[in-house]
Amino acid sequence: MPGKPAGLPSGVRITDRLSLSLLLARFPGELIEEILGYTGRQSQRQRQLPAQFMVYYIIAMALYMESSCEEVLRCVVEGLSWLDGWCQKIRNTGRGGISLARIRLGVEVMRQLYERCVAPIATTQSRGAWYRGRRLVSLDGTTMDVADTADNEATFGRPGSGRGHSGYPQLRVVCLAETGTHVLFGAEVGSYRQGERTLARKVVRHLQTGMLCLADRGFFGFALWQQAHQAGADLLWRVSFQVVLPRLKSLPDGSYLSKIYPCPQYRQRDVRGVWVRVVDYRLEGLESSQPAYRLVTTLLDEAEAPAEELASLYQERWEIEGAFDEFKTHLRGGRVVLRSKAPDLVLQELYGLLLAHFTIRSLQHEAALKADLDPDELSFVHTVRVVRRKLPRLLSIPPSAVAHRLSTNPG
């Protein structure tokens, strides 16, 4: 594997200060201190790299995945000492000192910060985020390669391949994405050995009344369906044609009502059945499309949600794939794997990536609102570049001005 570049991009001083300004605005020091106290991870004495400083450092690592740990440290030290007086005495240190500071901080602080801060952000004025008054969210999962160490393999597992094993251990992430803004929330992280549906049992707890959740057929099952719906959300999930869905009542728009059951024995006795609406459709003229698709939904009234609209709406589920691409490719850049060698630090780094992605996406959303655009019309890559290097001064230009710059230059 080629070595990672040692330096930061040209113009980095502007970038770091701007990036850290955004981080301070979205993750206030007071909240971080509260979480450090709650988790028992606050610094007990004046250290070279205090715990609060390391929280910002870990998020900054995600913004500069191509740079060495020491280089990222130098930029955060300079940026924070300019922004905030408590950081002025921090001195640069080597890779060993950074690793020890990361170990002291642990995983739970970053997890708590993610869970408290990262949530849907679309407003009623946000374009592309709603369907008939319901907030659109998608459920899905992905995998990420981690450093090839014995501890990482034992913790996360390694997928098989035609020649034995894949090159790297992998972790699995399942989460919800707000379709209109690409904000990834409610994430649950596990080993490669854990199935997506297993992790999804915790993820669907983050669904709320007023949401419409889209999901692919791999998630469908009676127990998970019920758990997701009981959280308060409406559901629109694709299912396999192998799922038995008898036509119990035909509806004028071509859809029909049916029932799902916990097991075949209950279906035979018509016990504990749950009403669903079924939408069958085809995509004509698309070579890559499958012959037919089947959706089930909790929206039983065809007048409230016509079948044609639901069939069209389901394509929005692919927005979460775009969010994963931003998260795994554009933020991570050319790196093949996460850089951390120990499982706890892998998880810490992953939450840093999620927090960095939220920072970028919330900035894009603010810019889209100012310009009355759909956030999809703004380039994620361009936004990352603005965060990294654009503005000539920080203190005179607040983060809101960055959003204005994006809204006037969306490409």
Order of alpha helices (4+ residues) and beta strands (2+ residues): alpha-alpha-alpha-alpha-alpha-alpha-beta-beta-alpha-beta-beta-beta-beta-alpha-beta-alpha-beta-beta-beta-alpha-beta-beta-alpha-alpha-alpha-alpha-alpha
